[in-house]
């Protein structure tokens, strides 16, 4: 003897509640991850920071400096060159290396200048890293650059 099973209103309610429960749980998880990994603001007041932005940018462009970064064998090499392609030894060099989406992996390695480029030991995992450079010229002009570094190891 076969028992006939019927899809009732209770079954539909269960499907409806479970479906929306999954959607809400995923949305809450994503929202929590977005808020918990946000590194924060770049500046406290963007209006105040914008007031002298053009002047700082023009002063930095007048330096004519360019920069590049590479990673191999557990060492980061940072090259800063002037308009003639000569290496620059900047004053007060600060370099932040971190991930784009979190501050958990941020580090400030100690760079040493060898006459052509800066070198520092750093254990970086595979993936995309950001390198934020802040340096001073001999004339007191601030040089700021943000570079992407792809590590494939």
C-alpha positions as CSV (number, residue, x, y, z in Angstrom):
1,X,0.0,0.0,0.0
2,X,1.4,3.4,-1.1
3,X,1.1,6.5,1.1
4,X,0.5,9.6,-0.9
5,X,2.7,12.5,0.2
6,X,1.4,16.0,-0.3
7,X,3.2,19.4,-0.4
8,X,1.3,21.5,2.1
9,X,1.4,25.1,3.2
10,X,3.7,24.1,6.1
11,X,6.2,22.7,3.6
12,X,6.0,25.9,1.6
13,X,6.6,28.0,4.7
14,X,9.6,25.9,5.6
15,X,11.1,26.4,2.2
16,X,10.4,30.1,2.3
17,X,12.0,30.5,5.8
18,X,15.0,28.4,5.0
19,X,15.7,30.2,1.7
20,X,15.5,33.7,3.2
21,X,17.4,32.5,6.2
22,X,20.3,31.5,4.0
23,X,20.2,34.8,2.2
24,X,20.2,36.8,5.4
25,X,23.0,34.8,6.9
26,X,25.2,35.3,3.9
27,X,24.5,39.0,3.8
28,X,25.3,39.4,7.5
29,X,28.5,37.4,7.1
30,X,29.6,39.6,4.2
31,X,28.7,42.8,6.0
32,X,30.6,41.7,9.1
33,X,33.7,40.8,7.0
34,X,33.5,44.1,5.2
35,X,33.4,46.2,8.4
36,X,35.9,44.1,10.3
37,X,38.6,44.3,7.6
38,X,38.2,48.0,6.7
39,X,41.6,49.6,7.5
40,X,40.1,53.0,8.1
41,X,40.3,56.4,6.7
42,X,43.2,57.7,4.7
43,X,42.8,61.3,6.2
44,X,40.8,62.7,9.1
45,X,39.3,65.5,7.0
46,X,39.3,65.2,3.3
47,X,38.3,68.9,2.8
48,X,41.3,70.1,4.8
49,X,43.6,67.6,3.0
50,X,42.4,68.8,-0.4
51,X,43.3,72.5,0.3
52,X,47.0,72.1,-0.4
53,X,46.9,68.9,-2.5
54,X,47.6,70.7,-5.8
55,X,50.6,72.5,-4.3
56,X,52.1,69.3,-2.9
57,X,51.5,67.4,-6.1
58,X,53.2,70.1,-8.2
59,X,56.2,70.2,-5.8
60,X,56.5,66.4,-6.0
61,X,56.2,66.4,-9.8
62,X,58.9,69.1,-10.0
63,X,61.3,66.7,-8.3
64,X,60.9,64.4,-11.3
65,X,61.4,61.3,-9.1
66,X,60.1,57.9,-10.2
67,X,60.0,54.7,-8.1
68,X,59.8,51.0,-8.6
69,X,59.7,47.9,-6.4
70,X,60.6,44.3,-6.9
71,X,60.6,41.2,-4.6
72,X,62.8,38.1,-4.9
73,X,64.3,35.7,-2.4
74,X,62.8,37.2,0.6
75,X,64.1,40.7,-0.2
76,X,62.4,43.9,-1.3
77,X,64.2,46.2,-3.6
78,X,63.0,49.8,-3.9
79,X,64.5,52.1,-6.5
80,X,63.9,55.8,-6.6
81,X,65.5,57.7,-9.5
82,X,65.6,61.3,-10.6
83,X,64.9,62.8,-14.1
84,X,68.3,61.7,-15.4
85,X,67.8,58.2,-14.1
86,X,70.3,58.5,-11.3
87,X,69.5,56.8,-8.0
88,X,68.1,59.1,-5.2
89,X,69.0,58.7,-1.6
90,X,66.0,60.4,0.1
91,X,65.8,61.7,3.6
92,X,63.4,60.2,6.2
93,X,62.3,57.3,4.0
94,X,59.3,55.4,5.4
95,X,57.9,52.4,3.5
96,X,54.7,50.6,4.5
97,X,54.1,47.2,3.0
98,X,50.7,45.6,3.4
99,X,47.6,44.0,1.8
100,X,45.0,46.1,0.1
101,X,42.0,45.0,2.2
102,X,43.3,44.8,5.7
103,X,45.9,46.2,8.1
104,X,46.6,42.8,9.6
105,X,49.8,42.3,7.5
106,X,51.1,45.9,7.6
107,X,54.8,46.2,8.2
108,X,57.5,48.9,8.1
109,X,60.7,47.1,7.0
110,X,64.1,48.8,7.6
111,X,65.5,49.8,4.2
112,X,69.2,50.3,3.6
113,X,70.6,52.3,0.7
114,X,73.4,50.6,-1.2
115,X,74.2,53.4,-3.6
116,X,71.8,52.3,-6.3
117,X,68.6,51.2,-4.5
118,X,67.1,50.5,-1.1
119,X,66.9,46.9,0.2
120,X,65.1,45.2,3.0
121,X,64.3,41.7,4.2
122,X,60.6,40.8,4.2
123,X,58.7,37.6,4.2
124,X,55.8,38.2,1.9
125,X,53.3,35.6,0.9
126,X,52.0,35.1,-2.6
127,X,49.5,37.7,-3.9
128,X,49.2,41.4,-4.3
129,X,50.8,43.8,-1.8
130,X,50.8,47.5,-1.6
131,X,53.9,49.6,-1.0
132,X,53.4,53.1,0.3
133,X,56.5,55.3,0.1
134,X,57.0,58.5,1.9
135,X,60.3,60.3,1.6
136,X,61.8,63.8,1.8
137,X,64.0,65.5,-0.7
138,X,67.0,67.6,0.4
139,X,64.8,70.7,-0.3
140,X,62.1,69.3,2.1
141,X,59.6,68.3,-0.6
142,X,57.6,65.3,0.4
143,X,57.6,62.4,-2.2
144,X,54.6,60.0,-1.8
145,X,54.0,57.0,-4.0
146,X,51.8,54.0,-3.8
147,X,52.9,51.0,-5.8
148,X,51.4,47.5,-6.3
149,X,53.8,44.5,-5.8
150,X,52.8,41.1,-7.1
151,X,54.5,38.2,-5.4
152,X,54.2,34.8,-7.1
153,X,56.2,32.6,-4.7
